[in-house]
């Protein structure tokens, strides 16, 4: 069975799309029209009960949640991260869950602060998210500088792809221009994002999502 990835252009399915291209497995990408109500259609709610993306149809059944989809792919395809039983798996899992729970959620607070406390308090939430993200990115920068085998410019894996997507968002889609965060402030992470842009597979996924140029390292909103 070919995996089928359901998503919206430049949403969280981008990281999963990049990983599918990287591993070279056959797959189909299906883009949904959010404005037309596709995410709340009965067909999509059967894939993802919250009406979000990504949703990934696999030989083992339907999946949702970006982190879960990425971890699933590491277990079934070599080169995306340590597989069960391989060296470095424990550290990889710890840091991946940290990135998913701390960086991804923090990024959503920076991009959509009004979801947390309404429009009247969006600026306060966005400012707090900006401060927290800079602290958390500094932690990831220190990790990246140690060059763990599962997150290097030469072999970024799902961790590098995931972080590169988040670096795109905190620059291109911050709630206010002064709250945007540039990957250039984190040299080791910037090197990974730049390497992802230069790979053969990743730009193919980016192009399918309507992206080109320095889509990770110097994106435009």
Backbone torsions as a table, in degrees:
resi	resn	phi	psi	omega
1	UNK	NA	133.9	176.8
2	UNK	-82.1	133.9	174.8
3	UNK	-65.0	145.2	177.8
4	UNK	-126.0	120.0	-177.4
5	UNK	-102.3	121.9	176.6
6	UNK	-102.1	131.5	-178.7
7	UNK	-162.8	-175.8	174.8
8	UNK	-123.7	141.6	-177.4
9	UNK	-54.1	128.9	175.9
10	UNK	66.8	24.5	170.6
11	UNK	-99.8	-170.7	-173.4
12	UNK	-63.5	-17.7	175.4
13	UNK	-63.0	-15.4	179.5
14	UNK	-57.0	-44.9	-178.5
15	UNK	-64.3	-41.0	179.1
16	UNK	-66.8	-39.8	177.4
17	UNK	-59.2	-46.4	178.4
18	UNK	-60.6	-42.2	-179.4
19	UNK	-64.9	-39.4	177.5
20	UNK	-63.8	-40.5	176.0
21	UNK	-64.7	-41.6	-178.1
22	UNK	-62.2	-42.7	-175.5
23	UNK	-78.0	-14.9	175.0
24	UNK	77.5	8.8	179.1
25	UNK	-78.4	149.1	177.7
26	UNK	-66.7	138.3	179.4
27	UNK	-156.4	167.6	174.6
28	UNK	-127.6	132.6	176.1
29	UNK	-102.5	126.6	179.4
30	UNK	-117.8	116.0	179.6
31	UNK	-94.6	132.8	-178.8
32	UNK	-101.3	154.2	-179.8
33	UNK	-101.0	102.0	-178.0
34	UNK	-63.7	-40.7	-177.6
35	UNK	-64.7	-28.6	179.8
36	UNK	-84.6	-1.1	177.9
37	UNK	89.5	12.8	-176.5
38	UNK	-60.1	-32.7	-175.7
39	UNK	-70.6	-22.7	-179.3
40	UNK	-104.6	10.0	178.5
41	UNK	-71.4	152.5	177.3
42	UNK	-55.4	-37.2	-178.8
43	UNK	-63.5	-42.7	-178.3
44	UNK	-77.7	-34.0	177.2
45	UNK	-63.9	-24.6	174.1
46	UNK	-72.1	-25.2	177.3
47	UNK	-84.8	-42.8	-177.1
48	UNK	-135.4	110.0	-172.9
49	UNK	-63.1	-17.3	178.8
50	UNK	-97.0	-1.6	179.7
51	UNK	68.5	38.0	-179.8
52	UNK	-117.9	-178.6	174.4
53	UNK	-133.4	155.2	6.3
54	UNK	-83.1	161.8	163.7
55	UNK	-126.8	134.6	-174.5
56	UNK	-126.1	115.9	175.6
57	UNK	-85.8	122.0	-175.2
58	UNK	-126.2	169.5	174.9
59	UNK	-60.7	-19.3	179.6
60	UNK	-97.3	4.4	-179.8
61	UNK	117.9	179.2	-178.8
62	UNK	-77.4	141.1	177.5
63	UNK	-127.6	156.4	168.6
64	UNK	-144.3	176.1	-170.4
65	UNK	79.0	120.5	-176.2
66	UNK	-54.8	-49.9	-178.1
67	UNK	-59.9	-42.8	179.8
68	UNK	-62.8	-43.1	179.5
69	UNK	-62.4	-42.8	-179.3
70	UNK	-66.4	-43.0	178.6
71	UNK	-64.4	-38.5	176.6
72	UNK	-57.3	-44.5	-178.5
73	UNK	-66.9	-34.5	178.1
74	UNK	-64.7	-31.9	-177.8
75	UNK	-74.1	-24.6	-173.8
76	UNK	-108.5	-8.9	-178.4
77	UNK	-138.6	130.7	-179.9
78	UNK	-69.8	151.0	172.1
79	UNK	94.8	-5.2	-178.4
80	UNK	-99.2	-12.9	-178.4
81	UNK	160.1	165.0	179.4
82	UNK	-59.0	131.2	178.6
83	UNK	-89.7	163.9	179.1
84	UNK	-51.2	129.5	-179.3
85	UNK	92.1	-11.8	-179.9
86	UNK	-90.7	154.3	179.5
87	UNK	-60.3	140.1	177.4
88	UNK	88.5	-3.2	-176.5
89	UNK	-60.8	-43.3	-176.6
90	UNK	-62.9	-47.3	179.5
91	UNK	-64.8	-41.6	178.9
92	UNK	-58.6	-47.4	-179.4
93	UNK	-62.2	-42.6	-179.3
94	UNK	-60.1	-48.9	-177.2
95	UNK	-72.2	-33.4	178.4
96	UNK	-65.6	-43.5	178.3
97	UNK	-65.3	-37.0	175.6
98	UNK	-60.1	-47.0	-179.8
99	UNK	-62.4	-41.6	-178.4
100	UNK	-67.2	-45.1	-174.0
101	UNK	-81.5	-33.2	-175.0
102	UNK	-99.8	-49.1	-176.8
103	UNK	-77.9	-44.6	-178.3
104	UNK	-64.7	-46.7	179.6
105	UNK	-66.1	-38.0	176.9
106	UNK	-64.2	-37.7	177.6
107	UNK	-63.5	-41.3	177.7
108	UNK	-62.1	-36.4	177.5
109	UNK	-67.5	-32.8	178.5
110	UNK	-73.6	-39.3	-176.0
111	UNK	-81.4	-37.6	-176.9
112	UNK	-128.4	60.3	-175.7
113	UNK	-65.2	-24.9	-180.0
114	UNK	-66.5	-20.5	178.2
115	UNK	-69.1	-25.3	-175.6
116	UNK	-79.8	-46.8	-172.5
117	UNK	-141.5	19.3	178.2
118	UNK	86.2	168.0	-176.3
119	UNK	-61.6	-36.1	-175.5
120	UNK	-65.0	-25.7	-176.2
121	UNK	-114.1	11.9	-175.4
122	UNK	-61.3	-39.4	-178.1
123	UNK	-64.1	-41.4	179.7
124	UNK	-64.0	-45.6	-179.9
125	UNK	-64.2	-43.6	-179.7
126	UNK	-62.7	-40.6	179.0
127	UNK	-64.9	-43.5	177.8
128	UNK	-63.6	-40.1	178.3
129	UNK	-63.4	-40.0	178.9
130	UNK	-60.1	-46.0	-179.5
131	UNK	-64.8	-44.0	-180.0
132	UNK	-65.5	-41.2	-178.8
133	UNK	-64.7	-39.8	178.8
134	UNK	-62.3	-38.8	177.1
135	UNK	-65.8	-44.0	-177.3
136	UNK	-71.4	-35.7	176.0
137	UNK	-67.1	-33.2	176.5
138	UNK	-63.8	-36.3	175.9
139	UNK	-64.8	-44.7	179.0
140	UNK	-67.1	-33.8	176.4
141	UNK	-61.6	-43.3	178.3
142	UNK	-62.5	-40.7	177.2
143	UNK	-64.0	-48.2	-177.9
144	UNK	-60.2	-32.7	180.0
145	UNK	-66.2	-21.4	177.4
146	UNK	-82.8	-8.5	177.1
147	UNK	55.1	59.2	172.4
148	UNK	-60.1	146.0	-172.4
149	UNK	-61.7	-21.0	-178.1
150	UNK	-95.2	10.0	178.5
151	UNK	-157.8	77.4	177.2
152	UNK	-131.1	163.8	175.3
153	UNK	-59.7	-33.1	-179.1
154	UNK	-73.8	-31.5	-178.5
155	UNK	-143.3	76.9	-173.5
156	UNK	-67.6	-30.4	-179.3
157	UNK	60.4	-169.3	-177.4
158	UNK	-68.1	-29.3	178.1
159	UNK	-64.6	-47.4	179.1
160	UNK	-63.4	-39.5	179.3
161	UNK	-66.3	-43.4	179.7
162	UNK	-62.0	-48.9	-179.7
163	UNK	-64.1	-38.0	179.4
164	UNK	-62.6	-40.3	176.6
165	UNK	-61.9	-43.2	179.9
166	UNK	-66.2	-37.8	176.6
167	UNK	-61.6	-36.3	175.3
168	UNK	-60.4	-49.0	-174.2
169	UNK	-66.5	-40.9	-176.4
170	UNK	-70.0	-18.5	175.7
171	UNK	-91.2	-47.4	-171.0
172	UNK	-83.1	-30.2	-169.9
173	UNK	-123.0	18.3	177.2
174	UNK	-55.9	147.3	-176.7
175	UNK	-55.2	-37.0	179.3
176	UNK	-136.8	147.5	-177.4
177	UNK	-54.7	-37.2	-177.6
178	UNK	-74.8	-8.4	177.9
179	UNK	-98.8	-2.0	179.2
180	UNK	-65.6	146.2	-179.3
181	UNK	-120.3	126.8	-177.5
182	UNK	-94.5	136.5	176.0
183	UNK	-60.8	-24.0	-178.8
184	UNK	-63.4	-19.6	178.4
185	UNK	-76.0	-6.7	-177.3
186	UNK	-132.3	85.3	-169.5
187	UNK	-55.7	-41.8	-178.2
188	UNK	-68.4	-39.8	176.8
189	UNK	-70.0	-37.7	177.4
190	UNK	-60.9	-40.1	179.8
191	UNK	-62.7	-38.4	178.5
192	UNK	-67.7	-44.9	179.5
193	UNK	-62.9	-40.6	178.7
194	UNK	-64.8	-38.5	178.7
195	UNK	-66.3	-37.3	177.0
196	UNK	-62.0	-42.3	178.8
197	UNK	-60.5	-30.9	-173.9
198	UNK	-89.4	-7.8	-179.3
199	UNK	-71.6	162.2	-178.8
200	UNK	-72.1	-41.9	-171.2
201	UNK	-79.3	-43.0	-171.5
202	UNK	-60.2	-44.4	178.5
203	UNK	-60.4	-26.5	176.6
204	UNK	-65.6	-44.6	176.8
205	UNK	-65.0	-40.7	179.4
206	UNK	-61.2	-44.2	-179.3
207	UNK	-61.9	-38.8	177.8
208	UNK	-64.3	-24.3	177.6
209	UNK	-94.5	11.9	176.5
210	UNK	79.9	19.6	-175.3
211	UNK	-110.8	150.9	176.4
212	UNK	-154.4	179.5	178.2
213	UNK	67.4	-144.5	179.2
214	UNK	-89.5	67.2	-170.7
215	UNK	-68.2	-22.0	175.7
216	UNK	-98.5	-44.6	-170.2
217	UNK	-85.8	-29.1	-178.6
218	UNK	-147.9	63.5	-174.6
219	UNK	-80.2	158.9	172.9
220	UNK	-111.2	144.0	179.9
221	UNK	-71.2	NA	NA
